[in-house]
Amino acid sequence: MKKYYEIMYIVKPIEEDAFKEVVAKFDKLITENGGKVEKTDCWGKRRLAYEIQDLKEGLYVLVTFQAEAAAVRRSEEHTSEL
């Protein structure tokens, strides 16, 4: 049974074309694992609450999707490859 999920991820500040490519890869990862992306909302560059790996800003993305729990686990296993 598919459930609704939301995930927010932060991309280090990069060029716009490279950022779009990362977002597309993430959406593709969800669909390849049996999920359905409902909405991808790019929030743009925002200041981080605290530094992460010497970065003070990041590009925020919120994704709403439907998937089975097993598909979510499979997707999580591959997120570091993006």
C-alpha distances in whole Angstrom, upper triangle without the diagonal:
4,7,10,13,16,19,22,25,28,30,34,36,37,38,36,35,34,32,30,30,28,26,25,25,22,20,20,19,16,16,17,14,11,11,13,16,16,20,22,25,28,30,33,35,35,37,36,36,38,39,36,38,41,39,39,37,34,32,29,26,23,19,16,13,10,8,6,8,10,11,12,15,16,17,19,21,22,23,26,27,27
4,7,9,13,15,19,21,25,27,31,33,33,35,32,32,31,28,27,27,25,22,22,21,19,17,17,16,13,13,15,12,9,8,9,12,13,16,18,21,24,26,29,31,32,34,32,33,35,36,33,35,38,36,36,34,31,28,25,22,19,16,13,10,6,5,4,8,10,9,10,13,14,15,16,19,20,20,24,25,24
4,6,10,13,17,19,23,25,29,31,32,33,31,31,30,27,26,26,24,21,22,21,18,17,18,17,13,14,16,14,12,10,10,12,12,14,17,19,22,24,27,29,29,31,30,30,32,33,31,33,36,34,34,32,28,26,23,20,17,14,11,8,5,6,6,8,11,11,10,13,15,15,16,19,20,20,23,25,24
4,7,10,14,17,20,23,26,28,29,31,28,29,28,25,23,24,22,19,19,20,17,15,17,16,12,14,17,15,13,10,9,10,9,11,13,16,19,20,23,26,26,28,27,27,30,31,29,31,34,31,31,29,25,23,20,17,13,11,7,6,4,7,9,10,13,12,11,14,16,15,16,19,20,19,22,24,22
4,7,10,13,17,19,23,25,26,28,26,26,25,22,21,22,19,17,18,18,14,13,16,14,11,13,16,14,13,10,10,10,10,11,12,14,16,18,21,23,23,25,23,24,26,27,25,27,30,27,27,25,22,20,17,14,10,8,6,5,6,7,10,10,13,11,9,12,14,12,13,16,17,16,19,21,20
4,7,10,14,16,20,22,23,25,23,24,23,19,19,20,17,14,16,17,13,12,15,15,12,14,17,16,16,12,12,10,10,9,10,11,13,14,17,19,19,21,20,21,23,24,22,24,27,24,24,22,19,17,13,10,7,6,4,6,9,11,13,13,15,14,11,14,16,13,13,17,17,15,18,20,18
4,6,10,13,16,19,20,22,21,22,20,17,17,18,15,12,15,15,11,11,14,13,11,14,17,15,16,13,13,11,12,11,10,11,12,13,15,17,17,19,17,18,20,21,19,21,23,21,21,19,15,14,11,8,6,5,7,8,11,12,14,14,16,14,10,13,14,12,11,14,14,12,15,17,15
4,7,10,13,16,17,20,18,20,18,15,15,17,13,11,14,15,11,12,16,15,13,17,19,18,19,16,16,13,14,12,10,9,10,10,12,13,13,15,13,15,17,17,16,18,20,17,17,15,12,10,7,6,4,6,9,11,15,16,18,17,19,17,14,16,17,14,13,16,16,12,14,17,14
4,7,10,13,14,17,16,17,15,12,14,14,11,10,13,13,10,12,15,14,14,17,19,18,20,17,17,15,16,14,11,11,10,10,11,12,12,14,12,14,15,15,13,15,17,15,15,13,9,8,6,5,7,8,12,14,17,18,20,19,20,18,14,16,17,13,12,15,14,10,12,14,11
4,7,9,11,14,14,16,14,11,13,14,11,10,14,14,12,14,17,16,17,20,21,21,23,21,21,18,19,16,13,12,10,10,10,9,10,11,9,12,13,13,11,12,14,11,12,9,6,5,5,6,9,11,15,17,20,21,23,22,23,21,18,19,20,16,15,17,16,12,12,14,12
4,6,8,11,11,13,10,8,11,11,8,9,13,12,11,14,16,16,17,20,21,22,24,22,22,19,20,18,14,13,11,11,10,9,11,12,11,15,15,13,11,12,13,11,12,9,6,5,7,8,11,13,17,19,22,23,25,24,25,22,20,20,20,17,16,17,15,12,12,13,10
4,6,10,11,13,11,9,12,13,11,12,16,15,15,18,20,19,21,23,24,25,27,25,25,22,24,21,17,16,13,13,11,9,11,11,11,14,14,12,10,10,10,8,9,7,5,6,9,11,15,17,21,23,26,26,29,28,28,26,23,23,23,20,19,20,18,14,13,14,12
4,7,9,12,10,8,12,13,12,13,16,17,16,19,21,21,23,25,26,27,29,27,27,24,25,22,18,17,13,13,10,7,10,11,12,15,15,13,12,12,12,9,10,7,5,6,10,12,16,18,22,24,28,29,31,31,31,28,26,27,26,23,22,23,21,17,17,17,14
4,6,8,6,6,10,11,10,12,15,15,16,18,20,20,22,24,25,27,29,27,27,23,25,22,18,17,14,14,11,10,13,14,15,19,19,17,15,15,15,12,13,11,9,8,12,14,17,19,23,25,28,29,32,31,31,28,26,27,26,23,22,23,21,18,17,17,13
4,6,5,6,9,10,11,12,14,16,17,19,20,21,23,25,26,28,30,28,27,24,25,22,19,18,14,15,12,11,15,17,18,22,22,20,19,19,18,15,16,14,12,11,14,15,19,20,24,26,29,30,33,33,33,30,28,29,28,25,25,26,23,20,19,19,15
4,5,5,6,9,10,11,12,14,15,17,18,20,22,23,24,26,28,26,24,21,22,19,16,15,11,13,10,11,15,17,19,23,23,22,21,21,21,18,18,15,13,10,13,13,17,18,22,23,27,28,31,32,32,29,27,29,28,24,24,26,23,20,20,19,16
4,5,5,6,9,10,11,12,14,16,16,18,20,21,22,25,26,25,24,21,22,19,16,16,13,16,13,14,18,21,22,26,26,24,23,23,23,20,21,18,15,13,15,15,18,19,22,23,27,28,31,31,31,28,26,28,27,23,24,25,22,19,20,18,15
4,5,5,6,9,10,11,13,14,15,17,19,20,21,23,25,24,23,20,22,20,16,16,14,16,14,14,17,20,20,24,24,22,20,20,20,18,19,16,14,12,14,14,17,18,21,22,26,26,29,29,29,26,24,26,24,21,21,22,18,16,16,15,11
4,5,5,6,9,10,11,13,14,15,17,19,20,22,24,22,21,18,19,17,13,13,10,12,10,11,14,17,18,21,22,20,18,18,19,16,17,14,11,8,10,10,14,15,18,20,23,24,27,27,27,24,22,24,23,19,19,21,18,15,15,15,11
4,5,5,6,9,10,11,12,14,16,17,18,20,22,20,19,16,17,15,11,12,10,13,11,13,17,20,20,24,25,23,22,22,23,20,21,17,14,11,12,11,13,14,17,18,21,23,26,26,27,23,22,24,22,19,20,21,18,16,17,16,12
4,5,5,6,9,10,10,12,14,15,16,18,20,19,18,16,18,16,13,14,13,16,15,16,19,22,22,26,26,24,22,22,23,21,22,19,16,13,14,13,15,15,18,19,21,22,25,26,25,22,21,22,20,17,18,19,16,14,15,13,10
4,5,5,6,9,10,11,13,14,15,17,19,18,17,15,17,15,12,13,12,14,13,15,17,20,19,23,23,21,19,19,21,18,20,17,13,11,12,10,13,13,16,17,20,20,23,23,23,19,18,19,18,14,15,16,13,10,12,10,7
4,5,5,6,9,10,11,13,14,16,17,15,15,12,14,12,8,10,9,12,12,14,16,19,19,22,23,22,20,21,22,20,20,17,14,11,10,8,10,10,13,14,17,18,21,21,22,18,17,19,18,14,15,17,14,11,13,13,9
4,5,5,6,9,10,11,12,14,16,14,13,11,13,12,10,12,12,15,15,18,20,23,23,26,27,26,24,24,26,23,24,21,17,14,14,11,13,11,14,14,17,17,20,21,21,18,17,19,17,14,16,17,14,13,15,13,10
4,5,5,6,9,10,10,12,15,14,14,12,15,14,12,14,14,17,17,19,21,24,23,26,27,25,23,23,25,23,24,21,18,15,15,13,14,12,15,15,17,17,19,20,19,16,15,17,15,11,13,14,11,10,12,10,7
4,5,5,7,9,10,11,13,11,12,10,13,12,10,12,12,15,16,18,20,22,21,24,25,24,21,21,24,21,23,20,16,14,13,10,11,9,12,12,14,14,17,17,17,13,12,14,13,9,10,12,9,8,11,10,7
4,5,5,6,9,10,11,9,9,7,10,10,8,11,12,16,17,19,21,24,23,26,27,27,24,25,27,24,25,22,19,16,14,11,11,8,10,9,12,12,15,16,17,13,12,15,13,10,12,15,12,11,14,13,11
4,5,5,6,9,10,9,9,9,12,13,12,15,16,19,20,22,25,27,26,29,30,29,26,27,29,27,28,25,21,19,18,15,15,12,13,12,13,13,16,17,16,12,13,15,13,10,13,14,11,11,14,13,11
4,6,5,6,9,9,10,10,14,14,13,16,17,20,21,23,25,27,26,28,29,28,25,25,28,26,27,25,21,19,18,15,15,12,13,12,13,12,14,14,13,10,10,11,9,6,9,10,8,8,12,10,9
4,6,5,7,5,7,7,11,12,12,15,16,19,21,23,25,27,26,28,29,28,25,26,29,27,28,26,22,19,18,14,13,10,10,8,9,8,11,12,11,8,8,10,9,6,9,11,10,10,14,13,12
4,5,5,5,6,7,11,12,13,16,18,22,23,26,27,30,29,31,32,32,29,30,32,30,31,29,25,22,20,17,16,12,12,9,9,9,11,13,13,9,10,13,11,9,13,14,13,13,17,16,15
4,6,7,9,11,14,16,16,20,21,24,25,28,29,32,31,33,33,33,30,30,33,31,32,30,26,24,22,19,19,15,16,13,12,11,12,14,12,9,11,13,10,9,12,13,11,13,16,14,14
4,6,9,11,15,17,17,20,22,25,26,28,30,32,30,32,33,32,29,30,33,31,32,30,27,24,23,19,18,15,15,12,11,8,9,10,9,5,8,9,7,7,10,11,10,12,15,15,15
4,7,10,13,16,17,20,22,25,27,30,31,33,32,34,35,35,32,32,35,33,35,32,28,26,24,21,19,15,14,11,9,6,8,10,9,6,9,11,10,10,13,14,14,15,19,18,18
4,7,9,12,13,17,19,22,24,27,28,30,29,31,32,32,30,31,34,31,32,30,26,23,21,17,15,12,10,7,5,4,7,10,10,7,8,11,11,9,12,15,14,15,18,18,18
4,6,9,11,15,18,21,23,26,27,30,29,31,33,33,30,32,34,32,32,29,26,23,20,16,14,11,9,5,5,6,10,13,14,10,11,15,14,12,15,18,17,17,20,20,19
4,6,7,11,14,17,19,22,24,26,26,28,30,30,28,29,32,29,29,26,22,19,17,13,11,7,6,4,6,9,12,15,16,12,12,16,15,13,15,18,17,16,19,19,17
4,7,10,13,16,19,22,23,26,26,28,30,31,29,31,33,30,30,27,23,20,17,13,11,8,5,5,7,10,14,16,18,15,15,18,19,16,18,21,20,19,22,23,20
4,6,10,12,15,19,20,23,23,25,28,28,27,29,30,27,27,23,20,17,14,10,8,6,5,7,10,13,17,19,20,17,16,20,20,17,18,22,20,18,22,22,19
4,7,10,12,15,17,20,20,23,25,25,24,25,27,24,23,20,17,13,11,7,6,4,6,9,12,15,18,20,21,18,16,19,19,16,17,20,19,16,19,19,16
4,6,9,13,14,17,18,20,23,23,22,24,25,22,21,18,15,11,9,6,5,6,8,12,15,18,21,22,24,21,19,22,22,19,19,22,21,18,20,21,18
4,6,9,11,15,16,18,21,21,20,22,22,19,18,14,11,8,6,4,6,9,12,15,18,21,24,24,26,23,21,23,23,20,20,23,21,18,19,20,17
4,7,8,12,13,16,18,19,18,21,21,17,16,12,10,7,5,6,7,11,13,17,21,23,26,26,28,25,23,25,26,22,22,25,23,19,21,22,19
4,6,10,12,15,17,17,17,19,19,15,14,10,8,5,6,7,10,13,17,20,23,26,29,29,30,27,25,27,27,23,23,25,23,20,21,22,18
4,7,9,13,14,14,15,16,16,12,10,7,5,4,6,10,13,16,19,22,26,28,31,30,32,29,26,28,28,25,24,26,24,20,21,22,19
4,6,9,12,12,13,16,15,11,9,6,6,6,7,11,13,17,20,23,27,28,31,30,32,30,26,28,29,25,24,26,25,21,22,23,20
4,7,8,9,11,14,12,9,6,4,7,9,10,14,16,19,22,26,29,31,33,32,33,31,28,29,30,27,25,27,26,22,22,24,22
4,5,6,8,11,11,8,5,5,7,10,10,13,15,19,22,25,28,29,31,29,31,29,26,27,28,25,23,25,24,20,20,23,20
4,7,9,13,12,11,8,9,10,13,13,16,17,21,23,26,29,30,32,30,32,31,27,28,29,27,24,26,26,23,22,25,23
4,6,10,9,8,7,9,11,14,15,18,20,23,25,28,31,32,33,31,32,31,28,28,29,27,24,26,26,22,21,24,23
4,6,6,5,5,8,10,14,15,18,20,23,26,29,32,32,34,32,33,31,28,28,29,26,23,25,24,21,20,22,21
4,5,5,7,9,9,13,14,17,19,21,25,27,29,30,31,29,29,28,25,25,26,23,20,21,21,18,16,19,18
4,6,9,11,11,14,16,19,21,23,27,29,31,31,32,30,30,29,26,25,26,24,21,21,21,18,15,18,17
4,7,9,11,15,17,20,23,25,29,31,34,34,36,34,34,32,29,29,29,27,24,25,24,21,19,21,20
4,6,7,11,13,17,20,22,26,28,31,32,34,32,33,31,28,28,28,25,23,24,23,20,18,20,18
4,7,11,13,16,19,22,26,28,32,33,35,33,34,32,29,29,30,27,25,26,25,22,20,23,20
4,7,9,13,16,19,23,26,29,30,32,31,32,30,27,28,29,25,23,25,24,20,19,21,19
4,6,10,13,16,19,22,26,27,29,28,29,27,24,25,25,22,20,22,21,17,17,18,15
4,7,10,13,17,20,23,24,27,27,28,25,22,24,24,20,19,22,20,16,16,18,14
4,7,10,14,16,20,22,24,24,25,23,20,22,22,19,18,20,19,15,16,18,15
4,7,10,13,17,18,21,21,23,20,17,19,20,16,16,19,17,14,16,17,14
4,7,10,14,16,19,19,21,18,15,18,19,16,15,19,18,15,17,19,16
4,6,10,12,15,16,18,15,13,16,16,13,14,17,16,14,17,18,15
4,7,10,13,14,17,14,12,16,17,14,15,18,18,16,19,21,18
4,7,10,12,14,11,10,14,14,12,14,17,17,16,19,20,18
4,7,10,12,10,9,13,14,12,14,17,18,17,21,22,20
4,6,8,6,7,10,11,10,12,15,16,16,20,20,20
4,5,5,7,9,10,11,13,15,16,17,20,21,21
4,5,5,6,9,10,11,13,15,16,19,20,21
4,5,5,6,9,10,11,13,15,18,19,20
4,5,5,6,9,10,11,13,16,16,17
4,5,5,6,9,10,11,14,15,16
4,5,5,6,9,10,13,14,16
4,5,5,7,9,12,12,14
4,5,5,6,10,10,11
4,5,5,8,10,11
4,6,7,9,11
4,6,6,8
4,5,6
4,5
4
